[in-house]
Amino acid sequence: MSESGRITGSHRSRAAVIYVRQSTLAQLERNTESTARQYDLVNRARQLGWPREAVRVVDADLGISGSVLGQREGFESLVAEVALGQVGIILALEASRLARDNAAWYRLLDLAGACDTLVADADGVYHPGLFNDRLVLGMKGIMSEAELHVLRARLEGGIRNKAARGQLRRGLPVGLLWGEADGEIRFHPDEAVTGVIAAVFDRFAVCGSVRATWLWLRGQGLRWPLQQVAYPGKGSGIPDITWVEPTYHGVHTTLSHPAYAGAYVYGRTRKERYLATSGVLRLRSRRLPRDQWEVLIPGHHPGFIDWDTYLANQQRIGKNIRPQARQPGTGAVREGCALLQGLASCGTCGRKLAIFYTGPVRSVPNYYCQGPAELVGGRGARHMSVGGQAIDAAIADAFLAALAPAALDACLAAARQLEDGHDAALAQHRRQVEQARYHASRAERRYRAVDPDNRLVARGLETEWEQALRELADAEAELARRETARPKTLAPEEKQAILALGDDLGAVWGAPTTTDKDRKQLLRTLLDEVNITPHRTDPDPHAALMLRWKGGALSELTVPLRRPQPKIRTDEDTISLIRRLAAHYPDAKIAGILNRQHRTTARGLSFTASRVASLRTHWRIPCHQPSGSTPAEGGLLNVTQAARELQIAPSTLLRWLDDGFVAGEQITPGAPWQIRLTSELRAMLTGHTPDGWVPLAYATQALGVSRQTVLQKVKRGELRAVLTHTGRRKGLRIELPAPQDGLF
């Protein structure tokens, strides 16, 4: 059947869709003829009978591969329109333009056959609903997918074969360039670039930490080179260099890239498919371990370091992390004073010991195991915790004793290391000055070469020249400052002084200028691990130390531990008294009562409000809550409150209390007096003196007894008395007995 015979009026009543796609952006840029042929399918649709306004071009998938699932918006919209019956014919240059994946291809064919949609390519027009046409289209889909597989296999095979010889040209890190010969890699011709990279490797050999190396670069004011990405082909030239502030990521990448060690590598990452949360298949790169790299050719080209040094550096970087339980690794040296940070391990379970600090300024190290806590007394307790001062001192003595034979060499090496570090930084600053001088000279030449009358160009070149001169002046000033601040080369007599320090290495170890970080760094040069096993149940508590030195040598130490101190505990009688007093008095008043009773704290100190509050908090004793309500009949009040209720002066009430006329109560000796307000006490107070009642002094004369005897008779009830609290003659009034009572 001819093309026109398959097309009906029903097809022409719907839209004709031209699907345009290129697999990559590079094809879109270079294969312009193929793109033009696809757009030219509009004319073919018009020849098949569709008007121009009914022809629509779908080109949203330009630069996207046909093998990708779920990421082609144009194709998905086309399938949706076919399912809605809005498309009469789909035109593409070939079947591979529509899809290179059979799942997407057959889904489109199923919908097109069910919705009476035609498919056309350069070979003809097909109806997916017809068996023969469906068979041809199915074969084209299979061939399209197979073609992609064959092409990809050929390309990847050629790439791997060339990479196996070390000749595949890929992007190189900054400081390395491809040469003219096959597989040739050489250093960047700019000495400033290679100088700063060499300084990074030299500094890492000293400090052993990526972060410390990065901080050294920043502290020295050195800049970091960035290389613009260029196509790594022959004759591609030298890429431009941009100088920026050094970053941690840049330093880490430099120290971990194998190309700087002279090794050619390929296949350090692997592409993996995964299903995103949106349900779309995506690709991600996964970094592979060194034993899974596809190609590794050590010694392929000159490097800044050799391969063995690179492996040692990677092992050192890998250890500069927080060590996991039962895993080797010491971690990077930190600023704390704990000498065995990262080196100490538990003698019971083998875990790395963690550190905490105690003391007034958190300067006393303690080591504890992070293993599962044991249940002791209803609480979780660490099965190993030991103080670190005595252990650190013993380890330092053992280290200095082991280092004594090599003390002189160590001192000279330290002096050389100090000089080399300053020399590397100064050399890089000199290169930066030379580079700034070149830029200033080039800017001057460009300015002098321009026509002076062309002010539009001359002004811009003049500004560029001035900027280059300012950068040159800044670089020269920085170089001069650092040359002035650089320590001078050691004179012979100074070297002799350093050698003399080797005889007393302990003084150097304990010098104020030697930081805790320096001591730990020195310790790691000889020690690999210190296994600690405390023995506290023995008559003589001690810690058994097993020292594992570099090279596998073992030595043992025994460090005495402090005997367990008895627990300090406040007397139970004092705690009980505080519990009773807290219901009536605040903390300050309680402290005064305890001090008057000559009680002390568990440490022999006098009581204060804060110490009472601390005891209350520890023993969960509630604090005093003052009551603002009116006292009940018979309630206890202090002297001030009772005097206010009785409308007398507190001094008067205290005097009657001392005389024994008014009864008072004390919770404990030394506590404030408390008065119980009763009806009898209130009845004893009167505003006027009854007739015949006499003052205390008159009663003593009339009765012929002492004042104390009269008061005792009043207390026993043998005499009646009242208290007059108003008027000019306030005081105690006593009723004298009648004469017939036989008292006269």
C-alpha positions as CSV (number, residue, x, y, z in Angstrom):
1,M,0.0,0.0,0.0
2,S,1.3,3.5,-0.9
3,E,2.0,6.2,1.6
4,S,-1.1,8.2,0.5
5,G,-3.2,5.1,0.7
6,R,-2.5,4.7,4.4
7,I,-3.4,8.3,5.2
8,T,-7.1,9.0,5.6
9,G,-9.1,12.1,6.4
10,S,-9.3,11.1,10.0
11,H,-5.5,11.3,10.1
12,R,-5.4,14.7,8.4
13,S,-8.0,16.0,10.8
14,R,-5.5,15.7,13.6
15,A,-2.1,17.2,14.1
16,A,1.2,16.1,12.4
17,V,4.0,16.1,14.9
18,I,7.7,16.4,13.9
19,Y,10.0,15.0,16.6
20,V,13.5,16.5,16.5
21,R,16.3,15.3,18.8
22,Q,20.1,15.2,18.9
23,S,21.8,12.9,21.5
24,T,24.4,15.4,22.9
25,L,25.0,19.1,22.9
26,A,28.2,18.4,21.0
27,Q,26.2,16.8,18.2
28,L,23.8,19.7,18.3
29,E,26.7,22.1,17.8
30,R,28.6,20.2,15.2
31,N,26.1,18.1,13.3
32,T,24.0,21.0,12.0
33,E,23.1,19.2,8.8
34,S,21.3,16.4,10.6
35,T,19.4,19.0,12.7
36,A,18.4,20.8,9.5
37,R,17.1,17.6,7.9
38,Q,14.9,16.9,10.9
39,Y,13.4,20.4,10.8
40,D,12.9,20.0,7.0
41,L,10.3,17.2,7.8
42,V,7.8,20.0,8.0
43,N,7.8,20.1,4.2
44,R,7.2,16.4,4.0
45,A,4.2,16.7,6.3
46,R,2.7,19.3,4.0
47,Q,3.3,17.1,1.0
48,L,1.4,14.3,2.8
49,G,-1.6,16.6,3.0
50,W,-1.4,18.4,6.3
51,P,-1.7,22.2,6.3
52,R,1.1,24.2,7.8
53,E,-0.9,25.3,10.9
54,A,-1.6,21.6,11.7
55,V,2.1,20.7,11.7
56,R,3.9,21.1,15.0
57,V,7.6,20.6,15.8
58,V,8.6,19.0,19.2
59,D,12.3,19.9,19.8
60,A,12.4,20.0,23.6
61,D,14.7,17.0,23.7
62,L,17.7,18.5,21.8
63,G,20.9,17.4,23.5
64,I,19.3,14.4,25.4
65,S,20.1,10.8,24.7
66,G,17.2,8.5,23.4
67,S,18.3,5.8,25.8
68,V,17.4,7.8,28.9
69,L,14.2,6.9,30.6
70,G,11.8,9.5,32.1
71,Q,14.0,12.6,31.3
72,R,12.7,13.5,27.8
73,E,9.8,16.0,28.3
74,G,9.2,16.3,24.6
75,F,8.8,12.6,24.1
76,E,6.6,12.2,27.2
77,S,4.3,15.0,26.0
78,L,4.1,13.4,22.5
79,V,3.1,10.0,24.0
80,A,0.4,11.8,26.1
81,E,-1.0,13.5,23.0
82,V,-1.1,10.2,21.1
83,A,-3.0,8.6,24.0
84,L,-5.5,11.4,23.8
85,G,-6.1,10.9,20.1
86,Q,-4.8,14.3,19.1
87,V,-2.0,13.2,16.8
88,G,-2.6,11.8,13.3
89,I,1.0,11.1,12.3
90,I,4.5,11.2,13.9
91,L,7.4,12.1,11.6
92,A,11.0,11.5,12.5
93,L,14.2,11.2,10.4
94,E,14.7,7.6,11.7
95,A,13.4,5.3,14.4
96,S,16.4,6.0,16.7
97,R,15.3,9.6,16.9
98,L,12.1,8.6,18.7
99,A,13.7,6.1,21.1
100,R,16.7,3.9,21.6
101,D,15.0,2.0,24.4
102,N,12.6,-0.8,23.5
103,A,10.4,-0.1,26.6
104,A,9.7,3.5,25.4
105,W,9.5,2.4,21.7
106,Y,6.9,-0.3,22.2
107,R,4.9,1.8,24.6
108,L,4.6,4.4,21.8
109,L,3.7,1.8,19.2
110,D,1.0,0.3,21.4
111,L,-0.6,3.6,22.0
112,A,-0.3,4.6,18.3
113,G,-1.8,1.4,17.1
114,A,-4.8,1.7,19.5
115,C,-5.4,5.4,18.7
116,D,-4.9,5.1,14.9
117,T,-1.8,7.2,14.7
118,L,0.7,6.8,11.9
119,V,4.5,6.7,12.2
120,A,6.7,8.0,9.3
121,D,10.4,8.0,8.7
122,A,12.7,8.4,5.7
123,D,11.7,4.9,4.4
124,G,8.0,5.3,4.5
125,V,4.7,5.6,6.4
126,Y,3.7,2.8,8.8
127,H,0.5,2.0,10.7
128,P,1.4,0.3,14.1
129,G,-2.0,-1.4,14.1
130,L,-1.1,-3.5,11.1
131,F,0.9,-6.7,11.7
132,N,3.4,-6.2,8.9
133,D,4.0,-2.6,9.7
134,R,4.2,-3.4,13.4
135,L,6.8,-6.1,12.6
136,V,9.0,-3.7,10.6
137,L,8.8,-1.0,13.3
138,G,9.6,-3.6,16.0
139,M,12.7,-4.7,14.0
140,K,13.8,-1.0,13.6
141,G,13.4,-0.5,17.3
142,I,15.5,-3.5,18.1
143,M,18.2,-2.5,15.5
144,S,18.2,1.0,17.0
145,E,18.9,-0.3,20.5
146,A,21.5,-2.8,19.2
147,E,23.2,-0.1,17.2
148,L,23.6,2.1,20.3
149,H,25.0,-0.9,22.2
150,V,27.5,-1.7,19.4
151,L,28.6,1.9,19.0
152,R,29.1,2.3,22.8
153,A,31.0,-1.0,23.0
154,R,33.3,0.1,20.2
155,L,34.0,3.5,21.7
156,E,34.5,2.2,25.3
157,G,36.7,-0.6,24.1
158,G,38.9,1.8,22.2
159,I,39.0,4.2,25.2
160,R,40.0,1.4,27.6
161,N,42.6,0.0,25.2
162,K,44.2,3.4,24.9
163,A,43.9,4.0,28.6
164,A,45.6,0.7,29.3
165,R,48.7,2.0,27.4
166,G,48.6,5.3,29.3
167,Q,47.9,7.3,26.2
168,L,44.3,8.4,26.7
169,R,44.3,12.1,27.1
170,R,42.0,13.3,29.8
171,G,41.9,16.4,32.0
172,L,44.9,16.7,34.2
173,P,45.1,18.5,37.6
174,V,46.7,21.9,37.8
175,G,50.5,21.8,37.5
176,L,50.5,19.0,34.9
177,L,50.2,19.2,31.1
178,W,50.0,16.8,28.1
179,G,53.1,16.8,25.9
180,E,53.5,16.3,22.2
181,A,54.3,12.5,22.3
182,D,51.7,9.9,23.0
183,G,51.0,9.6,26.7
184,E,53.6,12.3,27.5
185,I,52.8,14.3,30.7
186,R,55.1,17.1,31.8
187,F,55.2,19.8,34.5
188,H,53.6,23.2,33.9
189,P,56.2,25.6,32.6
190,D,55.2,28.2,35.2
191,E,57.5,27.9,38.2
192,A,55.0,29.7,40.4
193,V,52.5,26.9,39.8
194,T,54.9,24.0,40.4
195,G,56.5,25.8,43.3
196,V,53.3,26.1,45.4
197,I,52.4,22.5,44.6
198,A,55.8,21.2,45.7
199,A,55.6,23.4,48.8
200,V,52.3,21.7,49.7
201,F,53.8,18.2,49.6
202,D,56.8,19.3,51.6
203,R,54.7,20.9,54.2
204,F,52.4,17.9,54.5
205,A,55.5,15.7,55.2
206,V,56.2,18.0,58.2
207,C,52.7,18.5,59.7
208,G,50.9,15.3,58.4
209,S,47.5,17.0,58.2
210,V,45.6,18.4,55.2
211,R,44.0,21.1,57.4
212,A,47.4,22.1,58.9
213,T,48.9,22.3,55.4
214,W,45.9,24.5,54.2
215,L,46.3,26.8,57.3
216,W,50.0,27.1,56.6
217,L,49.3,28.3,53.0
218,R,46.9,30.9,54.3
219,G,49.2,31.9,57.1
220,Q,52.1,32.4,54.6
221,G,49.8,34.5,52.3
222,L,50.4,32.2,49.4
223,R,47.9,32.0,46.5
224,W,46.5,28.9,44.8
225,P,46.5,28.2,41.1
226,L,43.3,27.2,39.2
227,Q,43.7,25.8,35.7
228,Q,41.1,26.4,33.1
229,V,39.7,23.2,31.6
230,A,40.9,22.8,28.0
231,Y,40.5,20.0,25.5
232,P,43.4,17.6,26.1
233,G,44.4,17.2,22.6
234,K,47.8,17.7,20.9
235,G,48.7,21.3,20.3
236,S,46.1,22.5,22.7
237,G,48.6,25.0,24.2
238,I,49.1,26.0,27.8
239,P,45.9,26.7,29.7
240,D,45.5,30.0,31.5
241,I,46.1,30.1,35.3
242,T,43.9,32.0,37.7
243,W,45.3,32.7,41.2
244,V,42.9,32.5,44.1
245,E,42.8,32.0,47.9
246,P,43.8,28.5,48.8
247,T,40.9,26.2,49.8
248,Y,40.8,23.0,51.9
249,H,39.2,21.1,49.0
250,G,42.0,22.2,46.6
251,V,44.7,21.2,49.0
252,H,43.0,17.8,49.7
253,T,42.6,17.1,46.0
254,T,46.2,17.8,45.4
255,L,47.5,15.6,48.1
256,S,45.2,12.7,47.1
257,H,45.5,12.8,43.3
258,P,47.7,10.0,42.0
259,A,48.8,12.0,39.0
260,Y,51.1,14.1,41.2
261,A,52.9,10.8,42.2
262,G,53.7,10.1,38.5
263,A,50.9,7.5,38.1
264,Y,48.5,7.3,35.2
265,V,45.0,6.2,36.4
266,Y,41.7,5.6,34.6
267,G,38.4,4.4,36.0
268,R,38.6,5.9,39.5
269,T,34.8,6.3,39.5
270,R,31.9,4.3,38.3
271,K,28.5,5.4,36.9
272,E,25.6,3.8,38.7
273,R,21.9,4.0,38.0
274,Y,19.5,4.6,40.8
275,L,15.8,5.4,41.2
276,A,15.2,8.9,42.5
277,T,12.5,9.7,45.0
278,S,10.5,11.2,42.0
279,G,10.6,7.8,40.3
280,V,13.0,8.8,37.6
281,L,16.2,6.8,36.8
282,R,19.3,8.9,37.3
283,L,23.0,8.4,37.1
284,R,25.6,9.1,39.9
285,S,29.3,8.7,40.2
286,R,30.7,6.5,42.9
287,R,34.4,6.7,43.9
288,L,36.1,3.3,43.8
289,P,38.8,2.0,46.1
290,R,42.3,1.8,44.7
291,D,42.2,-2.0,44.1
292,Q,39.2,-1.5,41.8
293,W,40.7,1.1,39.5
294,E,40.6,0.0,35.9
295,V,44.1,1.3,35.0
296,L,46.9,2.1,37.3
297,I,50.4,2.7,35.9
298,P,52.9,3.9,38.5
299,G,56.0,5.7,37.2
300,H,54.2,6.7,34.0
301,H,55.5,10.3,34.1
302,P,57.6,12.5,36.4
303,G,55.8,13.4,39.6
304,F,56.2,15.7,42.6
305,I,56.5,12.7,44.9
306,D,57.2,9.0,44.3
307,W,54.5,6.3,44.5
308,D,55.6,5.0,47.9
309,T,55.3,8.4,49.4
310,Y,51.9,8.8,47.9
311,L,50.7,5.6,49.5
312,A,52.1,6.7,52.8
313,N,50.4,10.0,52.5
314,Q,47.0,8.4,51.8
315,Q,47.4,6.1,54.8
316,R,48.2,9.1,56.9
317,I,45.2,11.1,55.6
318,G,43.0,8.2,56.2
319,K,44.0,8.0,59.8
320,N,43.3,11.7,60.4
321,I,39.7,11.1,61.2
322,R,37.8,10.3,64.4
323,P,38.7,6.6,65.0
324,Q,35.8,4.2,65.2
325,A,35.5,1.5,67.9
326,R,37.8,-1.5,67.4
327,Q,39.2,0.2,64.3
328,P,42.9,1.2,63.8
329,G,43.7,4.9,63.5
330,T,44.9,7.6,65.7
331,G,43.2,10.7,64.3
332,A,44.8,14.0,63.6
333,V,46.8,15.7,66.4
334,R,44.7,18.2,68.3
335,E,45.3,21.0,70.8
336,G,44.3,19.2,74.0
337,C,46.9,18.4,76.7
338,A,46.1,14.7,76.7
339,L,49.3,13.2,75.5
340,L,47.9,9.8,74.3
341,Q,45.0,11.3,72.3
342,G,44.4,8.7,69.6
343,L,47.1,6.3,70.9
344,A,45.5,5.0,74.1
345,S,43.4,1.8,73.9
346,C,41.4,-0.2,76.5
347,G,43.2,-3.3,77.8
348,T,39.8,-5.0,78.4
349,C,38.0,-4.6,75.1
350,G,40.6,-3.1,72.8
351,R,38.5,0.0,71.9
352,K,40.1,3.4,71.4
353,L,39.9,5.5,74.6
354,A,38.1,8.8,74.6
355,I,39.2,11.8,76.6
356,F,37.5,14.3,79.0
357,Y,39.1,17.0,81.1
358,T,38.6,18.0,84.7
359,G,40.0,20.6,87.0
360,P,39.3,24.3,87.5
361,V,40.5,25.2,84.0
362,R,39.8,21.8,82.4
363,S,43.5,20.9,82.3
364,V,43.5,17.5,83.9
365,P,43.2,14.7,81.2
366,N,41.2,11.5,81.9
367,Y,40.8,8.5,79.7
368,Y,37.7,6.4,79.5
369,C,36.4,3.5,77.3
370,Q,33.3,4.1,75.2
371,G,32.3,0.5,75.4
372,P,28.9,-0.6,76.7
373,A,28.2,0.7,80.1
374,E,27.9,-1.7,83.0
375,L,25.0,-1.5,85.5
376,V,26.4,-0.6,88.9
377,G,24.1,0.5,91.7
378,G,21.2,1.1,89.2
379,R,23.3,3.4,87.0
380,G,25.4,2.9,83.9
381,A,29.1,3.0,84.6
382,R,32.1,2.8,82.3
383,H,34.1,-0.3,82.8
384,M,37.3,1.7,82.4
385,S,38.1,5.2,83.4
386,V,41.5,6.4,84.6
387,G,43.3,9.7,85.3
388,G,45.8,10.7,82.7
389,Q,48.4,12.9,84.5
390,A,50.6,10.1,85.9
391,I,50.2,8.0,82.8
392,D,51.2,10.8,80.5
393,A,54.2,11.6,82.6
394,A,55.4,8.0,82.5
395,I,54.9,7.8,78.7
396,A,56.9,11.1,78.3
397,D,59.8,9.7,80.4
398,A,59.8,6.5,78.3
399,F,59.7,8.4,75.1
400,L,62.6,10.7,76.1
401,A,64.6,7.7,77.2
402,A,64.1,6.0,73.9
403,L,64.9,9.2,72.0
404,A,68.1,10.0,73.9
405,P,70.4,8.2,71.4
406,A,69.0,10.2,68.5
407,A,68.6,13.5,70.4
408,L,71.4,15.3,68.5
409,D,70.1,14.3,65.1
410,A,66.6,15.2,66.1
411,C,67.6,18.7,67.1
412,L,69.5,19.3,63.9
413,A,66.6,18.0,61.8
414,A,64.2,20.3,63.6
415,A,66.5,23.3,62.8
416,R,66.7,22.3,59.1
417,Q,63.0,21.8,59.0
418,L,62.4,25.2,60.3
419,E,64.7,26.8,57.8
420,D,63.2,24.8,54.9
421,G,59.7,25.8,55.7
422,H,60.6,29.5,55.6
423,D,62.7,29.1,52.5
424,A,59.8,27.4,50.6
425,A,57.4,30.2,51.5
426,L,59.9,32.9,50.5
427,A,60.7,31.2,47.2
428,Q,57.0,31.1,46.3
429,H,56.7,34.8,47.2
430,R,59.7,35.6,44.9
431,R,57.9,33.8,42.1
432,Q,54.8,35.8,42.7
433,V,56.8,39.0,42.6
434,E,58.4,37.9,39.3
435,Q,55.0,37.1,37.9
436,A,53.5,40.4,39.0
437,R,56.5,42.2,37.4
438,Y,55.9,40.4,34.1
439,H,52.2,41.4,34.2
440,A,53.1,45.0,34.8
441,S,55.7,44.9,32.0
442,R,53.1,43.4,29.6
443,A,50.5,46.0,30.6
444,E,53.1,48.7,29.9
445,R,53.9,47.4,26.5
446,R,50.3,47.2,25.5
447,Y,49.7,50.7,26.7
448,R,52.7,52.1,24.8
449,A,51.7,50.2,21.6
450,V,48.3,51.9,21.4
451,D,47.7,55.1,19.5
452,P,47.7,57.9,22.1
453,D,44.8,59.6,20.2
454,N,42.6,56.6,20.7
455,R,41.6,57.6,24.2
456,L,38.8,55.0,24.5
457,V,41.4,52.2,24.3
458,A,44.2,54.1,26.0
459,R,42.2,54.8,29.1
460,G,41.4,51.2,29.6
461,L,45.0,50.0,29.0
462,E,46.2,52.8,31.4
463,T,43.9,51.5,34.1
464,E,45.1,48.0,33.6
465,W,48.7,49.1,33.8
466,E,48.0,51.0,37.1
467,Q,46.3,47.9,38.5
468,A,49.3,45.7,37.6
469,L,51.7,48.3,39.2
470,R,49.7,48.2,42.4
471,E,49.8,44.4,42.5
472,L,53.5,44.5,41.9
473,A,54.0,47.0,44.7
474,D,51.9,44.9,47.1
475,A,53.8,41.7,46.1
476,E,57.2,43.4,46.6
477,A,56.1,44.8,50.0
478,E,54.9,41.4,51.2
479,L,58.2,39.8,50.1
480,A,60.2,42.4,51.9
481,R,58.2,42.0,55.0
482,R,58.6,38.2,55.0
483,E,62.3,38.4,54.3
484,T,62.7,40.7,57.3
485,A,60.7,38.5,59.5
486,R,62.4,35.3,58.4
487,P,64.7,33.8,61.1
488,K,68.3,34.1,60.2
489,T,70.4,31.2,59.2
490,L,71.9,29.5,62.3
491,A,75.4,30.5,63.0
492,P,78.0,27.9,64.1
493,E,77.7,29.0,67.7
494,E,73.9,28.8,67.5
495,K,74.1,25.3,66.1
496,Q,76.3,24.3,69.0
497,A,73.7,25.7,71.4
498,I,71.1,23.5,69.7
499,L,73.3,20.5,70.0
500,A,73.7,21.3,73.7
501,L,69.9,21.1,74.0
502,G,70.1,17.5,72.8
503,D,71.9,16.6,76.0
504,D,68.9,17.8,78.0
505,L,66.0,16.9,75.8
506,G,63.7,17.0,78.8
507,A,64.1,20.7,79.1
508,V,63.1,21.1,75.4
509,W,60.1,18.8,76.0
510,G,58.9,20.8,78.9
511,A,59.7,24.3,77.6
512,P,56.8,26.8,77.5
513,T,57.4,27.3,73.7
514,T,56.7,23.5,73.1
515,T,53.0,23.2,72.6
516,D,50.9,20.1,73.4
517,K,50.4,19.6,69.7
518,D,54.1,19.5,69.2
519,R,54.6,16.9,71.9
520,K,51.9,14.6,70.6
521,Q,53.3,15.0,67.1
522,L,56.8,14.0,68.3
523,L,55.3,11.1,70.3
524,R,53.7,9.6,67.2
525,T,57.0,9.4,65.4
526,L,57.9,6.5,67.7
527,L,54.7,5.1,69.3
528,D,51.9,3.3,67.6
529,E,49.7,2.4,70.5
530,V,49.5,2.4,74.3
531,N,47.3,-0.3,75.9
532,I,46.0,0.7,79.4
533,T,44.7,-1.8,81.9
534,P,43.9,-0.3,85.4
535,H,44.0,-2.6,88.5
536,R,42.2,-0.9,91.3
537,T,41.3,-3.9,93.4
538,D,44.9,-4.8,94.2
539,P,46.5,-3.7,97.5
540,D,48.6,-1.2,95.5
541,P,46.3,0.2,92.7
542,H,48.2,0.6,89.5
543,A,47.8,0.8,85.7
544,A,49.6,-1.7,83.5
545,L,50.8,-0.1,80.2
546,M,51.8,-1.9,77.1
547,L,53.7,0.3,74.6
548,R,53.8,-0.7,71.0
549,W,56.6,1.2,69.2
550,K,57.2,1.7,65.5
551,G,58.6,-1.4,64.0
552,G,56.7,-3.7,66.4
553,A,58.8,-3.5,69.5
554,L,56.9,-3.9,72.8
555,S,57.6,-2.6,76.3
556,E,55.7,-2.6,79.6
557,L,55.3,0.0,82.3
558,T,53.5,0.1,85.6
559,V,52.1,3.4,86.8
560,P,50.8,3.8,90.4
561,L,47.3,5.1,90.8
562,R,45.8,7.1,93.5
563,R,44.0,5.1,96.2
564,P,40.3,5.4,96.2
565,Q,39.3,8.3,98.4
566,P,36.6,7.7,101.0
567,K,33.3,9.2,100.1
568,I,32.6,12.6,101.7
569,R,29.1,12.6,103.3
570,T,27.3,15.0,105.5
571,D,26.1,13.7,108.9
572,E,22.7,12.1,108.9
573,D,21.8,14.1,112.0
574,T,22.6,17.3,110.2
575,I,20.5,16.3,107.1
576,S,17.6,15.4,109.4
577,L,17.8,18.7,111.1
578,I,17.9,20.6,107.8
579,R,14.9,18.7,106.7
580,R,13.0,19.8,109.8
581,L,14.2,23.4,109.7
582,A,13.5,23.8,105.9
583,A,9.8,23.7,106.7
584,H,10.0,26.9,108.8
585,Y,13.1,28.9,107.8
586,P,14.9,30.0,104.6
587,D,18.5,28.8,103.8
588,A,20.3,31.8,105.3
589,K,18.5,31.3,108.7
590,I,19.2,27.6,108.6
591,A,22.9,28.3,108.0
592,G,22.9,30.5,111.1
593,I,21.3,27.9,113.3
594,L,23.7,25.2,112.2
595,N,26.7,27.5,112.8
596,R,25.4,28.4,116.3
597,Q,25.4,24.7,117.0
598,H,29.0,24.4,115.8
599,R,28.0,22.1,113.0
600,T,30.2,21.9,109.8
601,T,30.0,20.6,106.3
602,A,31.4,17.3,105.2
603,R,34.7,19.1,104.3
604,G,34.8,20.9,107.7
605,L,33.6,24.3,106.4
606,S,31.0,26.5,108.0
607,F,27.5,26.6,106.5
608,T,26.4,29.3,104.2
609,A,23.0,29.8,102.4
610,S,24.4,28.3,99.1
611,R,25.8,25.3,100.9
612,V,22.5,24.7,102.6
613,A,20.7,25.0,99.3
614,S,23.2,22.6,97.7
615,L,22.4,20.0,100.4
616,R,18.7,20.5,100.0
617,T,19.0,20.0,96.2
618,H,21.0,16.9,96.6
619,W,18.7,15.3,99.2
620,R,15.5,16.7,97.5
621,I,14.4,18.7,100.5
622,P,11.8,21.4,99.5
623,C,12.7,25.0,100.3
624,H,10.8,27.1,102.8
625,Q,7.6,28.7,101.5
626,P,6.5,31.7,103.6
627,S,2.8,31.7,104.4
628,G,0.8,34.9,104.1
629,S,-2.4,33.7,105.8
630,T,-3.6,34.6,109.3
631,P,-2.3,32.2,111.9
632,A,-4.7,29.8,113.3
633,E,-5.6,29.6,117.0
634,G,-2.7,27.8,118.8
635,G,-0.4,28.2,115.8
636,L,3.4,28.9,116.2
637,L,4.7,32.3,115.3
638,N,8.1,33.8,115.5
639,V,8.7,36.7,118.0
640,T,8.1,39.4,115.5
641,Q,4.9,37.9,114.2
642,A,3.6,37.1,117.7
643,A,4.4,40.7,118.9
644,R,2.5,42.1,116.0
645,E,-0.5,39.9,116.8
646,L,-0.4,40.8,120.5
647,Q,0.2,44.5,119.7
648,I,3.3,44.7,121.9
649,A,6.9,45.5,121.1
650,P,9.1,42.5,120.2
651,S,11.6,43.6,122.8
652,T,8.9,43.3,125.5
653,L,7.9,39.9,124.3
654,L,11.5,38.8,124.3
655,R,12.0,40.1,127.9
656,W,8.9,38.2,129.1
657,L,10.2,35.2,127.2
658,D,13.6,35.4,129.0
659,D,11.8,35.9,132.4
660,G,9.8,32.7,131.6
661,F,6.5,34.5,132.0
662,V,5.6,33.7,128.4
663,A,6.2,30.1,127.2
664,G,8.3,29.7,124.0
665,E,9.4,26.8,121.8
666,Q,12.5,26.0,119.8
667,I,12.8,23.4,117.1
668,T,16.5,22.9,118.0
669,P,18.9,24.8,120.3
670,G,20.0,28.0,118.6
671,A,16.9,28.2,116.5
672,P,14.6,31.3,116.8
673,W,12.0,31.2,119.5
674,Q,8.4,30.5,118.5
675,I,5.3,31.6,120.4
676,R,2.1,29.6,120.4
677,L,-0.8,32.0,120.4
678,T,-3.6,30.6,122.7
679,S,-6.7,32.1,124.3
680,E,-5.0,32.0,127.7
681,L,-2.1,34.1,126.4
682,R,-4.4,36.6,124.7
683,A,-6.4,36.8,128.0
684,M,-3.3,37.7,130.0
685,L,-3.0,40.9,127.9
686,T,-5.3,43.8,128.9
687,G,-5.6,47.4,128.1
688,H,-6.2,48.6,131.7
689,T,-5.2,47.4,135.2
690,P,-7.9,45.7,137.3
691,D,-8.6,47.3,140.7
692,G,-6.4,45.9,143.4
693,W,-3.8,44.5,141.1
694,V,-0.3,45.8,141.8
695,P,3.1,46.0,139.9
696,L,5.7,43.3,140.3
697,A,8.0,45.4,142.5
698,Y,5.1,46.2,145.0
699,A,4.1,42.5,145.0
700,T,7.6,41.4,146.0
701,Q,7.6,43.9,148.9
702,A,4.1,43.0,150.0
703,L,4.8,39.3,149.8
704,G,8.3,39.6,151.2
705,V,9.8,37.3,148.6
706,S,12.2,37.8,145.6
707,R,11.1,38.8,142.1
708,Q,12.0,35.4,140.8
709,T,9.8,33.7,143.4
710,V,6.8,35.8,142.4
711,L,7.3,34.9,138.8
712,Q,7.6,31.2,139.7
713,K,4.3,31.4,141.6
714,V,2.7,33.1,138.6
715,K,4.0,30.3,136.4
716,R,2.6,27.6,138.8
717,G,-0.8,29.3,138.9
718,E,-0.5,30.2,142.6
719,L,-0.8,33.9,141.7
720,R,-2.9,35.5,139.0
721,A,-1.3,38.1,136.7
722,V,-2.1,40.1,133.7
723,L,0.0,42.2,131.2
724,T,-1.0,45.7,130.7
725,H,0.2,46.8,127.2
726,T,-1.3,50.3,127.1
727,G,-1.0,53.4,129.1
728,R,2.0,55.1,130.7
729,R,2.5,52.3,133.3
730,K,2.7,49.2,131.1
731,G,3.9,45.9,132.5
732,L,3.0,43.0,134.7
733,R,0.2,43.4,137.3
734,I,-0.3,40.8,140.0
735,E,-3.4,40.1,142.2
736,L,-2.4,39.9,145.8
737,P,-4.2,37.2,147.9
738,A,-6.8,38.1,150.6
739,P,-5.5,38.1,154.2
740,Q,-7.6,35.1,155.3
741,D,-5.5,33.0,152.9
742,G,-2.8,33.0,155.6
743,L,-0.1,34.6,153.6
744,F,0.3,37.6,156.1
